[in-house]
Structures are given as C-alpha cells and as structure tokens.
C-alpha cells in the first residue's frame, strides 16, 4: 500500500510559460523576432515568434474542469488555434457539461499552470512532493525552435528557456521541482554543449524526441546523435521522450476523434523503444537512460517478448550481441498516470522501472485526487514496491534527493 510517509514524485507535469521568459533574456536585437505575447481579436493572447503566431496554449488540449466545486480552465497545450477563450460564467457552464475549451488568456488558467508558487500550493493540495515539467510553447522537446528560420535566435531561445527553468521555475522551490531542459535539435554538437552547460547548472534531465526522424532529422540508426548521446551519458542526465515529442500521434483515420490518439498514446512509446533498441544506439551508449514519458507501462511484457521472438528468428542486419529484453531492462523507465494492468504485471516489467506521473494540468491528470487514485491502485502492493513506484525510482533516476531523504527511506548512499 501507499504509506503516508511516501513522497509522491510526478515525472511528467507541464508548464505554461509566463510572457516574459524570452523578452527578459534575449539580446535587444532579437526581442522583436523572439517569442513574445501579442493580443489578438477579442482580447485573446498569442505568442509571436519570427513571422508566425501561435496560440497561447498549443499541442494537446486545454480543459475546463470542475475541481471539487472550483471551476477553472487548466492550461496545457493546444493545437486548436480557432477555439475562443472562456472565462467566468462560460467556463463554469462548460465545466458543468464536461466540455473542453482552449485557454487563450492567462486569466483562463488556474495560476498553477504558469506560477511556480501557485504550482507548489496545488502540489501540496494533492500530496505531491516533487515534479518535473515539460514545455508548452517550445513544445515537448523544443520542436518550435527547430522549425524556425533563424538558428542563432533558436539557440538563444533554447538557452533562455533553460536558464528560466533553472533560475525561476525550479529556483522558486528547489526541493520541489526537478530541472529538465531542452536542446537545439538541429545540431548534435550544440545539443551536447547545452547538455553539459545545463548539467553544470543543476539540470537533472533532458527532454528529447521519441523519434527525431519524424521531425525531419536523422534517425537513431545513424551515428548523427552520438555527440549528444555521449554528453547525456557523461553527465548522467536521462532523456525524457514524451509521447508526441515526434510531433506525431497514431491517428488511424481522418475521421478519428481526438479520443483515439489519446487512447493509443502508448504506441508512441512502444515504437520509440523498439526503434532505439534495434538501431544499435544503445550498444554504443551502454549508460544511456531513457524515460518513456506518458507512454504507460502495461504493454511492456508483450513488447519485450515480441522483440526477443523477432530478434531470434528474423534474419536481418541488427545487433546480435544483446537481447532486446536486456536492452529494455538496462535503459528504459516507463511512466504511467493510471495503469492497473502495469501494477498487476509489475514483476514482469520490473518494479524498479515503473514511475508515476500526475500530468498536471492536462485532462488525463487526476489532480487534485491523484494521490487518492494512486493509493487505490497500489492498495494490494507491498509497501516497499509501492514506495518505489511512487517515489524512489524517480529520485534514483533523476538523482533528486532532498537532504536526509535517503536516510529517512533507509537507503544507502
């Protein structure tokens, strides 16, 4: 069971960037072209970057939800640039109906979406001690900057975001936020340099694409990424490969409702891990650590069996030195919001490879009842295993330990 003494660590939450991240940090000559907030028709807010406008919240959805009698729009990412903002009576009406809207103004969001102190208060409300957050405007692994024209500006934007993440977001509560940073996707040498720069500044993880080939970049089957992967190994920073960080989800048909790719999101992590395992990249980088963020976990036993079966029988040009199941075991951690199947299959998956996530403030999140829900899922799990899933595995992967916490848990240094 989940003991009260266990400190929940969420390995996948999200942040809506406040409006001055880049205007406060970019050189004066780049402030007009760099990301900044502009007001559009009807008072909605957009990001302006180079010659393009982006909705304030993009990539995914922003949902109006009723939080125990408190109606509000939880900001997240949205690709629906045409949806209007909703506040006040409209938000309450949509929340009561269970409908979804897109936040187009900071006033549409609960403050914890963009304010670190408010986020800590929301974490306290649900018994969550620590969390890492993924970007929204840059998108999960910085795809927005990769798609831009000016590479020099793009690099400065990546560095500005990373410095803000360390100094302001995580700096507001250093024992509560696990610093995760971006890299310039278009240059593996620059990416390696940014990994080393940010590791020296206290970063604990790097957000990276689950499938760079889908972004028009070289795949893991090439040696292209080796300088970047070398830096990740050298610094010990795990790669967090969020579903959708390839800018693609599985959509079976043009008519498929958004419910379909959301349901199938685990296929992205299955695809990413399989491609990496057979590519040979993990053999060249034996200490690389990868978290399959928001991909779920219950599929793992099937996939590793299928990979081994194929590896043994298919006469193809793939690395024959280490079975896929062993590579999965060595390199991957899986992350789930709610996955009762994974909990039941934990011994097959590996209890030390399961991590929990809240997904605040996205629609999949169970906040502010996340701890209660996880406790129910772990009710029949041995106390030590429950503690691993809810806290210890994440602290070990990200090397994120408040003073004295190892001793409290009875873990050796």
C-alpha positions in Angstrom: 0.0 0.0 0.0 1.0 3.6 -0.3 2.2 4.7 3.1 1.6 8.3 4.2 5.3 8.8 4.6 5.9 8.2 0.8 6.5 11.5 -1.0 4.9 11.4 -4.4 7.2 12.4 -7.3 5.5 13.1 -10.6 7.8 12.5 -13.6 5.5 14.3 -16.1 3.8 17.6 -15.5 3.5 20.6 -17.8 4.1 24.4 -17.6 2.5 27.3 -19.5 5.4 29.7 -19.9 4.9 33.2 -18.5 5.0 36.0 -21.0 8.5 37.4 -20.3 10.8 34.4 -20.5 12.3 35.5 -23.8 11.8 39.3 -23.7 13.7 39.3 -20.4 16.6 37.3 -21.7 17.2 37.7 -25.4 19.6 40.4 -26.7 17.8 43.6 -27.7 18.2 43.0 -31.4 16.3 39.7 -31.1 13.4 40.7 -28.9 11.0 41.6 -31.7 11.7 38.4 -33.6 11.9 36.3 -30.4 8.8 34.8 -28.6 6.6 37.5 -27.1 2.9 37.8 -26.3 0.6 39.8 -28.5 -3.1 40.5 -28.2 -5.4 39.3 -30.9 -9.1 39.8 -31.8 -11.4 39.6 -28.8 -8.6 40.1 -26.3 -7.1 36.6 -26.8 -3.4 36.2 -26.4 -1.0 34.7 -28.8 2.7 34.0 -29.0 4.5 35.8 -31.8 7.8 34.2 -32.9 9.6 35.4 -36.1 6.7 35.9 -38.6 4.3 33.3 -37.1 1.6 33.5 -34.4 1.0 30.6 -32.1 -1.9 30.2 -29.7 -1.0 30.8 -26.1 -1.6 27.1 -25.3 -0.7 24.7 -28.0 -0.1 21.0 -28.6 -2.7 18.8 -26.9 -5.7 20.4 -25.2 -6.7 22.8 -22.5 -9.6 21.7 -20.5 -12.2 23.3 -18.3 -12.7 21.2 -15.3 -14.5 21.3 -12.0 -12.0 20.8 -9.2 -14.1 19.9 -6.2 -16.5 22.8 -6.7 -13.9 25.1 -8.2 -14.5 25.6 -11.9 -11.4 26.6 -13.8 -9.6 26.2 -17.1 -6.4 24.1 -16.6 -3.9 25.4 -19.0 -1.9 23.0 -21.1 -1.1 22.7 -24.8 -3.5 23.1 -27.7 -3.3 22.8 -31.4 -6.8 24.3 -31.8 -5.9 27.9 -32.7 -9.6 28.7 -33.5 -11.1 28.0 -30.2 -12.0 31.0 -28.2 -11.1 31.8 -24.6 -13.7 31.1 -21.9 -13.9 32.7 -18.5 -16.4 33.2 -15.8 -19.9 32.0 -16.5 -19.0 30.3 -19.8 -16.2 28.4 -18.1 -18.5 27.3 -15.3 -21.1 26.2 -17.8 -18.7 24.2 -19.9 -17.1 22.7 -16.8 -20.6 21.5 -15.6 -21.2 20.0 -19.0 -17.8 18.3 -19.1 -16.9 20.1 -22.3 -13.4 21.1 -23.4 -12.2 24.6 -24.3 -8.9 26.1 -25.2 -7.4 28.7 -22.8 -6.4 31.8 -24.8 -5.6 34.1 -21.9 -3.7 33.6 -18.6 -6.9 34.6 -16.9 -8.4 31.4 -18.3 -6.0 29.2 -16.4 -5.5 28.3 -12.8 -2.4 30.1 -11.6 -0.5 26.9 -11.0 -0.2 26.5 -14.8 2.3 29.4 -15.0 3.2 30.4 -11.5 5.7 28.2 -9.6 4.5 29.2 -6.1 0.9 28.5 -7.1 2.0 25.2 -8.5 3.6 24.2 -5.2 0.4 25.1 -3.5 -1.5 22.8 -5.9 1.0 20.0 -5.3 0.6 20.4 -1.6 -3.1 20.2 -2.0 -2.7 16.7 -3.5 0.2 15.4 -1.5 2.8 15.6 -4.3 6.3 16.4 -3.1 8.3 16.8 -6.4 7.7 17.1 -10.1 9.3 17.7 -13.4 7.6 19.8 -16.1 7.5 19.7 -19.9 7.4 22.9 -22.0 4.3 24.1 -23.8 5.2 26.9 -26.3 8.5 25.3 -27.3 6.6 22.0 -27.4 7.8 18.9 -25.6 11.4 18.8 -26.8 11.7 22.2 -28.5 10.2 21.5 -31.9 9.0 25.1 -32.2 12.6 26.3 -32.3 13.7 23.5 -34.6 11.1 24.7 -37.1 12.1 28.3 -37.0 14.3 30.1 -39.6 17.0 31.8 -37.6 19.2 29.2 -35.9 21.2 31.7 -33.9 17.9 33.0 -32.5 16.7 29.5 -31.9 19.7 28.6 -29.9 19.3 31.7 -27.8 15.7 30.8 -27.2 16.6 27.3 -26.0 19.2 28.7 -23.7 16.8 31.4 -22.4 14.1 28.8 -21.6 16.7 26.6 -19.9 18.0 29.4 -17.7 14.5 30.4 -16.8 13.7 26.8 -15.8 16.7 26.6 -13.5 16.7 30.2 -12.1 13.0 31.0 -11.8 10.7 27.9 -12.0 12.9 25.5 -10.2 14.6 28.3 -8.2 11.3 29.2 -6.6 11.2 25.8 -4.9 14.5 23.8 -5.4 13.4 20.8 -3.4 10.1 20.5 -5.3 11.0 20.8 -9.0 13.3 18.5 -10.9 15.0 20.7 -13.6 14.5 19.4 -17.1 15.9 21.3 -20.1 15.8 21.5 -23.9 18.5 21.2 -26.5 18.9 22.7 -30.0 17.6 19.7 -32.1 19.2 20.9 -35.3 22.8 20.4 -34.2 24.1 17.5 -32.1 27.3 19.3 -31.2 25.4 22.3 -29.9 23.0 19.9 -28.2 25.9 18.2 -26.4 27.3 21.6 -25.3 23.9 22.6 -23.9 23.6 19.4 -22.0 27.0 20.0 -20.4 26.2 23.7 -19.7 22.9 22.8 -18.0 24.2 19.8 -16.1 26.8 22.2 -14.6 23.8 24.5 -13.6 22.0 21.7 -11.9 19.8 20.2 -14.6 18.6 16.6 -13.9 17.0 15.6 -17.2 16.8 16.5 -20.9 13.6 16.4 -22.9 14.2 14.8 -26.3 12.3 13.5 -29.2 10.9 9.9 -29.2 11.5 9.8 -33.0 13.7 12.6 -34.5 13.2 11.1 -37.9 9.6 12.3 -37.8 10.9 15.8 -37.3 12.9 15.6 -40.5 16.1 14.9 -38.6 18.5 11.9 -38.8 17.3 8.7 -37.0 18.8 6.8 -34.1 20.0 4.3 -36.7 22.7 6.8 -37.8 25.7 8.0 -35.8 24.5 11.6 -36.1 23.3 11.8 -32.5 26.4 10.3 -30.9 27.9 13.6 -29.7 24.6 14.4 -27.9 24.1 10.9 -26.5 27.8 11.0 -25.3 27.0 14.1 -23.4 23.9 12.6 -21.8 25.9 9.6 -20.7 28.8 11.7 -19.4 26.5 13.9 -17.3 24.1 11.1 -16.3 21.1 13.1 -17.4 18.2 10.8 -18.5 16.4 11.6 -21.8 12.7 12.1 -21.3 10.9 11.2 -24.5 7.3 12.3 -24.1 4.6 10.9 -26.3 4.1 13.4 -29.1 7.6 14.7 -29.0 7.9 13.4 -32.6 5.0 15.9 -33.4 3.0 12.8 -34.4 0.5 10.6 -32.8 -1.3 7.4 -34.1 -4.4 8.6 -35.9 -6.0 5.7 -37.8 -8.3 7.6 -40.0 -9.2 11.2 -41.0 -12.4 10.9 -39.1 -10.8 9.7 -35.8 -11.9 11.8 -32.9 -9.1 13.0 -30.5 -10.1 10.3 -28.1 -8.5 7.7 -30.5 -4.8 9.0 -30.5 -5.1 9.8 -26.8 -6.2 6.2 -26.2 -3.4 4.9 -28.4 -0.6 7.1 -26.9 1.3 4.1 -25.6 2.0 3.1 -29.2 4.3 6.1 -29.5 6.5 4.8 -26.6 6.4 1.2 -28.0 7.6 2.5 -31.3 10.3 4.7 -29.8 11.7 2.0 -27.6 11.7 -0.7 -30.3 13.4 1.6 -32.8 16.1 2.6 -30.3 16.7 -1.0 -29.2 17.2 -2.4 -32.8 19.1 0.7 -34.0 22.3 -0.2 -32.2 22.5 3.2 -30.5 22.1 1.7 -27.0 25.0 -0.7 -27.6 27.2 2.3 -28.4 25.9 4.1 -25.3 25.6 1.5 -22.6 24.9 4.0 -19.8 22.1 6.0 -21.5 18.9 6.3 -19.5 15.5 6.9 -21.1 12.2 7.7 -19.6 9.1 6.9 -21.8 7.1 9.8 -20.5 3.3 9.4 -20.5 3.5 6.2 -22.6 2.0 3.9 -19.9 3.5 0.6 -18.8 1.1 -2.3 -19.1 2.3 -3.1 -22.7 5.9 -3.8 -21.6 5.8 -7.6 -21.1 4.2 -8.2 -24.5 6.6 -5.9 -26.3 9.8 -7.3 -24.9 8.6 -10.8 -25.6 7.8 -9.9 -29.2 11.1 -8.1 -29.7 13.0 -11.1 -28.4 11.0 -13.5 -30.6 11.6 -11.4 -33.6 15.3 -10.9 -32.8 15.8 -14.7 -32.5 14.0 -15.6 -35.8 14.3 -12.7 -38.2 17.5 -12.8 -40.2 18.0 -9.1 -40.5 21.0 -6.9 -40.1 20.6 -5.9 -36.4 22.9 -6.0 -33.4 23.0 -9.6 -32.2 25.1 -9.0 -29.1 22.4 -8.3 -26.5 18.8 -9.5 -26.5 16.2 -6.7 -26.8 14.7 -7.6 -23.5 18.0 -7.0 -21.8 18.5 -3.6 -23.5 15.0 -2.6 -22.4 15.8 -3.6 -18.9 19.0 -1.7 -18.8 18.0 1.6 -20.5 14.3 2.3 -20.1 11.9 3.5 -17.4 8.2 3.6 -18.0 5.8 6.3 -16.8 2.1 6.0 -16.1 -0.8 8.1 -14.8 -3.2 5.3 -14.1 -2.3 1.8 -15.2 -3.8 -1.0 -13.1 -2.6 -3.6 -15.6 1.0 -2.5 -15.1 0.6 -2.6 -11.4 -0.6 -6.3 -11.6 2.3 -7.1 -14.0 4.9 -5.2 -12.1 7.2 -8.2 -11.5 7.3 -8.8 -15.3 8.0 -5.2 -16.0 10.4 -4.6 -13.2 9.3 -2.8 -10.1 12.4 -0.6 -10.3 11.4 0.6 -13.8 7.9 1.9 -13.0 7.3 5.6 -12.3 4.2 7.6 -11.6 3.1 10.9 -13.2 0.4 13.4 -12.4 0.2 15.1 -15.8 -0.9 18.4 -14.2 -2.7 20.3 -15.7 -3.7 18.2 -18.7 -7.0 16.4 -19.0 -5.6 13.0 -18.2 -4.5 14.2 -14.8 -6.4 13.1 -11.7 -5.4 16.2 -9.7 -6.5 17.1 -7.1 -7.3 13.5 -6.4 -4.2 11.9 -7.8 -2.7 10.6 -4.6 -6.0 9.1 -3.6 -6.3 7.4 -7.0 -2.7 6.0 -6.9 -3.3 4.7 -3.4 -6.2 2.7 -4.6 -4.2 1.2 -7.5 -1.4 0.3 -5.1 -3.6 -0.9 -2.3 -2.6 -4.6 -2.7 1.1 -3.8 -3.5 3.8 -4.5 -0.9 4.8 -1.3 0.9 8.4 -1.2 -0.4 7.2 -1.8 -4.0 4.6 1.0 -3.7 7.3 3.4 -2.4 9.5 2.5 -5.4 6.8 3.2 -7.9 5.5 6.4 -6.3 8.8 8.0 -5.2 12.1 6.1 -5.1 12.5 5.1 -8.7 12.1 8.7 -9.8 14.5 10.1 -7.2 17.1 7.5 -8.2 16.7 8.1 -12.0 16.9 11.9 -11.7 19.3 11.9 -8.7 17.0 14.2 -6.9 17.3 13.8 -3.2 16.4 16.5 -0.6 18.7 16.5 2.4 18.2 13.5 4.6 15.6 11.8 2.4 17.8 8.7 1.6 18.3 8.1 5.3 14.6 8.5 6.0 13.9 5.8 3.4 16.7 3.6 4.8 18.7 3.7 1.5 22.4 3.5 1.4 24.3 6.5 -0.1 
